[in-house]
Amino acid sequence: MIGGERALANGLPPRADIHPLYYDTGYVTVTPDHRFRVSGDLFDGFRNGREYERFAGREISVPCAPGDRPDAELLDWHAAEVFRG
């Protein structure tokens, strides 16, 4: 997360193409229940933005151990403060 501590609960290891959409521009986010959300702005702003539409609403894979999963409060913060939803 922008300016966040480097800690397991404070991050996601997205694919290289998704990383800037999440961390840098806020075009995508992950909900506290681990669902992938895509901003409509991505579709409007980029010709290839539709590529990510197929992931919208899908549940992402998370570690089995609850302590190794992204923090739900931080995911909620990202959705409220960074995501262009």
DSSP file (Angstrom, degrees, kcal/mol; ACC not computed):
  #  RESIDUE AA STRUCTURE BP1 BP2  ACC     N-H-->O    O-->H-N    N-H-->O    O-->H-N    TCO  KAPPA ALPHA  PHI   PSI    X-CA   Y-CA   Z-CA
    1    1 A M    >         0   0    0      0, 0.0     3,-2.2     0, 0.0     2,-0.2   0.000 360.0 360.0 360.0 155.2    0.0    0.0    0.0
    2    2 A I  T 3   -     0   0    0      1,-0.3     3,-0.1    21,-0.1    22,-0.0  -0.370 360.0 -10.7 -60.5 120.0    1.1    3.5   -0.6
    3    3 A G  T 3  S+     0   0    0     -2,-0.2    -1,-0.3     1,-0.2     2,-0.1   0.562 104.9 142.9  68.8   8.1    3.5    4.5    2.2
    4    4 A G    <   -     0   0    0     -3,-2.2    -1,-0.2     1,-0.1     2,-0.1  -0.341  57.9 -92.9 -82.9 162.1    2.5    1.4    4.2
    5    5 A E        -     0   0    0     -3,-0.1     2,-1.4     1,-0.1    -1,-0.1  -0.407  38.7-112.3 -68.0 144.4    4.7   -0.8    6.3
    6    6 A R        +     0   0    0     -2,-0.1     2,-0.3     3,-0.0    -1,-0.1  -0.686  67.6 133.2 -81.6  96.2    6.2   -3.8    4.6
    7    7 A A    >   -     0   0    0     -2,-1.4     3,-1.9     1,-0.1    -3,-0.0  -0.986  67.3-113.3-145.9 150.3    4.4   -6.5    6.4
    8    8 A L  G >  S+     0   0    0     -2,-0.3     3,-1.0     1,-0.3    -1,-0.1   0.877 116.6  49.5 -52.6 -45.1    2.6   -9.7    5.2
    9    9 A A  G 3  S+     0   0    0      1,-0.3    62,-2.8    61,-0.2    -1,-0.3   0.563 104.3  63.5 -74.0  -6.9   -0.9   -8.4    6.2
   10   10 A N  G <  S+     0   0    0     -3,-1.9     2,-0.3    60,-0.2    -1,-0.3   0.026 101.9  42.6-106.7  25.9   -0.3   -5.1    4.4
   11   11 A G    <   -     0   0    0     -3,-1.0    64,-0.1    -5,-0.1    60,-0.0  -0.996  53.6-144.4-164.0 168.6    0.1   -6.4    0.9
   12   12 A L        -     0   0    0     -2,-0.3    57,-0.0    58,-0.1    -3,-0.0  -0.986  22.1-136.2-133.4 142.4   -0.9   -8.5   -2.1
   13   13 A P        -     0   0    0      0, 0.0     3,-0.1     0, 0.0     6,-0.0  -0.646  37.7-179.8 -98.6  77.8    1.5  -10.0   -4.6
   14   14 A P        -     0   0    0      0, 0.0     5,-0.1     0, 0.0    -2,-0.0  -0.235  36.3 -84.2 -74.9 164.7   -0.4   -9.3   -7.8
   15   15 A R    >>  -     0   0    0      1,-0.1     4,-2.2     4,-0.0     3,-0.6  -0.222  48.0-103.2 -57.6 157.5    0.6  -10.2  -11.4
   16   16 A A  T 34 S+     0   0    0      1,-0.3    -1,-0.1     2,-0.2     0, 0.0   0.836 122.1  47.9 -57.9 -36.3    3.0   -7.7  -13.0
   17   17 A D  T 34 S+     0   0    0      1,-0.2     4,-0.4     2,-0.1    -1,-0.3   0.766 114.0  46.7 -77.7 -24.4    0.2   -6.2  -15.1
   18   18 A I  T <> S+     0   0    0     -3,-0.6     4,-1.8     2,-0.1     3,-0.2   0.762  93.8  78.6 -86.8 -27.1   -2.2   -5.8  -12.2
   19   19 A H  H  X>S+     0   0    0     -4,-2.2     4,-2.8     1,-0.2     5,-0.6   0.908  97.1  41.9 -49.9 -53.5    0.4   -4.3   -9.8
   20   20 A P  I  >>S+     0   0    0      0, 0.0     5,-2.0     0, 0.0     4,-0.6   0.830 111.5  56.8 -68.0 -27.8    0.2   -0.8  -11.2
   21   21 A L  I  45S+     0   0    0     -4,-0.4     6,-1.7    -3,-0.2     7,-1.6   0.816 119.1  31.8 -69.4 -28.7   -3.6   -1.0  -11.6
   22   22 A Y  I  <5S+     0   0    0     -4,-1.8     4,-0.3    -3,-0.5    -3,-0.2   0.921 131.5  26.9 -89.9 -60.2   -3.8   -1.7   -7.8
   23   23 A Y  I  <5S+     0   0    0     -4,-2.8   -21,-0.1    -5,-0.2    -2,-0.1   0.874 129.8  31.7 -78.0 -38.9   -0.9    0.1   -6.2
   24   24 A D  I  <<S+     0   0    0     -5,-0.6    -3,-0.2    -4,-0.6    -1,-0.1   0.843 132.4  15.6 -93.6 -35.7   -0.3    3.1   -8.6
   25   25 A T  S   <S-     0   0    0     -5,-2.0    -4,-0.2     3,-0.1    -3,-0.1   0.621  83.3-130.3-119.8 -16.5   -3.6    4.0  -10.1
   26   26 A G        +     0   0    0     -6,-0.4    58,-2.9    -4,-0.3    -4,-0.2   0.726  61.7 134.3  73.3  22.1   -6.4    2.5   -8.1
   27   27 A Y  S    S+     0   0    0     -6,-1.7    12,-3.2    -7,-0.2     2,-0.3   0.702  72.2  31.3 -76.7 -18.1   -8.2    1.0  -11.1
   28   28 A V  E     +A   38   0A   0     -7,-1.6     2,-0.3    10,-0.2    10,-0.2  -0.940  66.7 174.0-133.6 158.8   -8.6   -2.4   -9.3
   29   29 A T  E     -A   37   0A   0      8,-2.0     8,-3.0    -2,-0.3     2,-0.4  -0.940  26.5-125.2-151.3 172.3   -9.0   -3.4   -5.6
   30   30 A V  E     -A   36   0A   0     -2,-0.3    49,-0.2     6,-0.2     6,-0.2  -0.996  26.7-134.3-125.4 129.8   -9.7   -6.4   -3.5
   31   31 A T    >   -     0   0    0      4,-2.7     3,-2.4    -2,-0.4    45,-0.1  -0.321  30.2-102.2 -78.2 163.5  -12.6   -6.4   -1.1
   32   32 A P  T 3  S+     0   0    0      0, 0.0    -1,-0.1     0, 0.0    40,-0.1   0.747 125.5  57.0 -58.8 -22.6  -12.3   -7.7    2.5
   33   33 A D  T 3  S-     0   0    0      2,-0.1    -2,-0.1    39,-0.1    39,-0.0   0.175 124.9-106.0 -93.8  18.9  -14.0  -10.9    1.4
   34   34 A H    <   +     0   0    0     -3,-2.4    26,-3.1     1,-0.2     2,-0.4   0.788  69.7 146.9  67.6  34.9  -11.2  -11.3   -1.2
   35   35 A R  B     -B   59   0B   0     24,-0.3    -4,-2.7    -4,-0.1     2,-0.4  -0.837  47.7-124.7-100.2 139.9  -13.2  -10.4   -4.3
   36   36 A F  E     -A   30   0A   0     22,-2.9    21,-3.6    -2,-0.4     2,-0.4  -0.702  27.7-167.1 -84.1 126.5  -11.5   -8.6   -7.2
   37   37 A R  E     -A   29   0A   0     -8,-3.0    -8,-2.0    -2,-0.4     2,-0.4  -0.927   5.4-159.0-117.5 142.6  -13.2   -5.4   -8.2
   38   38 A V  E     -A   28   0A   0     -2,-0.4   -10,-0.2   -10,-0.2     2,-0.2  -0.977  18.9-125.2-123.1 130.8  -12.5   -3.4  -11.4
   39   39 A S    >>  -     0   0    0    -12,-3.2     3,-1.1    -2,-0.4     4,-0.8  -0.470  11.4-134.1 -72.7 140.8  -13.3    0.3  -11.8
   40   40 A G  H 3> S+     0   0    0      1,-0.2     4,-2.0    44,-0.2     5,-0.2   0.753 104.7  70.8 -62.3 -24.2  -15.4    1.3  -14.7
   41   41 A D  H 3> S+     0   0    0     43,-0.5     4,-2.3     1,-0.2    -1,-0.2   0.819  91.6  57.8 -62.2 -30.6  -12.8    4.1  -15.3
   42   42 A L  H <> S+     0   0    0     -3,-1.1     4,-1.5   -15,-0.2     7,-0.3   0.916 106.8  47.0 -66.0 -42.2  -10.4    1.4  -16.5
   43   43 A F  H  < S+     0   0    0     -4,-0.8     6,-0.2     1,-0.2     7,-0.2   0.898 116.8  43.8 -65.4 -40.2  -12.8    0.3  -19.2
   44   44 A D  H  < S+     0   0    0     -4,-2.0    -2,-0.2     1,-0.2    -1,-0.2   0.824 116.7  45.5 -73.8 -32.0  -13.4    3.9  -20.3
   45   45 A G  H  < S+     0   0    0     -4,-2.3     2,-0.4    -5,-0.2    -2,-0.2   0.667 112.1  43.9 -90.5 -17.9   -9.8    5.0  -20.2
   46   46 A F    ><  -     0   0    0     -4,-1.5     3,-1.3    -5,-0.2     4,-0.3  -0.987  64.6-141.8-134.4 136.8   -8.0    2.1  -21.9
   47   47 A R  T 3  S+     0   0    0     -2,-0.4     3,-0.5     1,-0.3    -1,-0.1   0.853 108.5  43.4 -62.0 -33.9   -8.8    0.2  -25.0
   48   48 A N  T >  S+     0   0    0      1,-0.2     3,-1.7     2,-0.1     4,-0.3   0.289  81.1 105.3 -96.6  11.8   -7.6   -3.0  -23.4
   49   49 A G  G X   +     0   0    0     -3,-1.3     3,-1.4    -7,-0.3     4,-0.4   0.765  67.0  70.8 -61.2 -25.3   -9.3   -2.4  -20.1
   50   50 A R  G >> S+     0   0    0     -3,-0.5     3,-1.2    -4,-0.3     4,-0.6   0.735  79.1  78.3 -64.4 -21.7  -11.9   -5.0  -20.9
   51   51 A E  G <4 S+     0   0    0     -3,-1.7     3,-0.5     1,-0.3    -1,-0.3   0.840  95.4  47.0 -53.7 -34.6   -9.2   -7.6  -20.5
   52   52 A Y  G X> S+     0   0    0     -3,-1.4     3,-1.6    -4,-0.3     4,-0.6   0.584  88.3  85.3 -87.8 -11.2   -9.7   -7.3  -16.7
   53   53 A E  G X4 S+     0   0    0     -3,-1.2     3,-1.1    -4,-0.4    -1,-0.2   0.836  80.3  64.5 -58.6 -34.0  -13.5   -7.4  -16.8
   54   54 A R  G 3< S+     0   0    0     -4,-0.6    -1,-0.3    -3,-0.5    -2,-0.1   0.704 101.4  50.9 -65.9 -18.1  -13.3  -11.2  -16.7
   55   55 A F  G X4 S+     0   0    0     -3,-1.6     3,-2.1    -4,-0.1   -19,-0.3   0.617  80.8 120.4 -91.2 -14.2  -11.8  -11.1  -13.2
   56   56 A A  T << S+     0   0    0     -3,-1.1   -19,-0.2    -4,-0.6     3,-0.1  -0.271  83.9   6.7 -58.2 128.3  -14.4   -8.8  -11.8
   57   57 A G  T 3  S+     0   0    0    -21,-3.6    -1,-0.3     1,-0.3   -20,-0.1   0.280  95.9 132.6  84.9 -10.3  -16.2  -10.3   -8.8
   58   58 A R    <   -     0   0    0     -3,-2.1   -22,-2.9   -22,-0.3     2,-0.4  -0.437  60.5-116.3 -74.5 148.0  -13.9  -13.4   -8.7
   59   59 A E  B     -B   35   0B   0    -24,-0.2   -24,-0.3    -2,-0.1     2,-0.2  -0.684  28.9-135.8 -82.0 134.0  -12.5  -14.5   -5.4
   60   60 A I        -     0   0    0    -26,-3.1     2,-0.3    -2,-0.4    -1,-0.0  -0.506  24.2-101.4 -85.3 159.1   -8.7  -14.3   -5.2
   61   61 A S        -     0   0    0     -2,-0.2    -1,-0.1     0, 0.0   -27,-0.0  -0.641  44.1-178.5 -78.2 134.9   -6.6  -17.1   -3.8
   62   62 A V        -     0   0    0     -2,-0.3     7,-0.1     7,-0.1    -3,-0.0  -0.910  35.3 -84.1-129.8 158.8   -5.4  -16.4   -0.3
   63   63 A P        -     0   0    0      0, 0.0     6,-0.1     0, 0.0     5,-0.1  -0.240  34.4-125.1 -59.3 151.7   -3.1  -18.4    2.1
   64   64 A C  S    S+     0   0    0      4,-0.1     5,-0.1     3,-0.0     3,-0.0   0.884  92.8  79.0 -65.5 -40.2   -4.8  -21.0    4.2
   65   65 A A  S >  S-     0   0    0      1,-0.2     3,-2.2     2,-0.1     4,-0.4  -0.593  77.5-143.7 -75.1 120.8   -3.6  -19.6    7.5
   66   66 A P  G >  S+     0   0    0      0, 0.0     3,-1.2     0, 0.0    -1,-0.2   0.825  98.7  60.3 -53.9 -34.3   -5.7  -16.6    8.5
   67   67 A G  G 3  S+     0   0    0      1,-0.2   -58,-0.1     4,-0.0     4,-0.1   0.653 102.0  53.8 -69.5 -14.3   -2.7  -14.8    9.9
   68   68 A D  G <  S+     0   0    0     -3,-2.2    -1,-0.2    -5,-0.1     3,-0.1   0.461  90.3  97.6 -97.0  -3.1   -1.0  -14.9    6.5
   69   69 A R  S <  S-     0   0    0     -3,-1.2     3,-0.1    -4,-0.4    -7,-0.1  -0.437  88.5 -86.6 -83.9 158.3   -3.9  -13.3    4.6
   70   70 A P        -     0   0    0      0, 0.0     2,-0.3     0, 0.0   -60,-0.2  -0.367  53.9 -98.4 -60.7 143.0   -4.2   -9.6    3.8
   71   71 A D     >  -     0   0    0    -62,-2.8     4,-2.1     1,-0.1     3,-0.3  -0.481  25.1-143.0 -66.8 125.0   -5.7   -7.5    6.6
   72   72 A A  H  > S+     0   0    0     -2,-0.3     4,-2.4     1,-0.2     5,-0.2   0.851 100.1  54.3 -59.7 -37.3   -9.4   -6.9    5.9
   73   73 A E  H  > S+     0   0    0      2,-0.2     4,-2.2     1,-0.2    -1,-0.2   0.881 108.8  48.3 -65.5 -37.6   -9.2   -3.4    7.4
   74   74 A L  H  > S+     0   0    0     -3,-0.3     4,-2.4     2,-0.2    -2,-0.2   0.876 110.8  50.3 -71.1 -36.7   -6.4   -2.5    5.0
   75   75 A L  H  X S+     0   0    0     -4,-2.1     4,-2.3     2,-0.2    -2,-0.2   0.916 111.0  49.7 -64.4 -41.6   -8.3   -3.9    2.0
   76   76 A D  H  X S+     0   0    0     -4,-2.4     4,-2.0     2,-0.2    -2,-0.2   0.902 109.6  51.7 -62.1 -41.5  -11.3   -1.8    3.1
   77   77 A W  H  X S+     0   0    0     -4,-2.2     4,-3.0     2,-0.2     5,-0.4   0.929 109.1  50.1 -60.2 -46.0   -9.1    1.3    3.3
   78   78 A H  H  X>S+     0   0    0     -4,-2.4     5,-2.5     1,-0.2     4,-2.3   0.918 110.4  49.8 -60.1 -43.4   -7.7    0.7   -0.2
   79   79 A A  H  <5S+     0   0    0     -4,-2.3     6,-0.3   -49,-0.2    -1,-0.2   0.866 118.4  39.2 -63.8 -35.9  -11.2    0.3   -1.6
   80   80 A A  H  <5S+     0   0    0     -4,-2.0    -2,-0.2    -5,-0.2    -1,-0.2   0.835 128.7  27.0 -83.0 -34.0  -12.4    3.6    0.1
   81   81 A E  H  <5S+     0   0    0     -4,-3.0    -3,-0.2    -5,-0.2    -2,-0.2   0.710 132.5  21.3-106.5 -23.9   -9.3    5.7   -0.4
   82   82 A V  T  <5S+     0   0    0     -4,-2.3    -3,-0.2    -5,-0.4    -4,-0.1   0.755  93.4  95.8-116.0 -40.4   -7.5    4.5   -3.5
   83   83 A F      < -     0   0    0     -5,-2.5     2,-0.4     1,-0.1   -56,-0.2  -0.270  63.9-142.9 -61.2 137.6   -9.9    2.6   -5.7
   84   84 A R              0   0    0    -58,-2.9   -43,-0.5     1,-0.2   -44,-0.2  -0.261 360.0 360.0 -92.6  45.2  -11.6    4.6   -8.4
   85   85 A G              0   0    0     -2,-0.4    -1,-0.2    -6,-0.3   -45,-0.1   0.448 360.0 360.0 -80.7 360.0  -14.9    2.8   -8.0
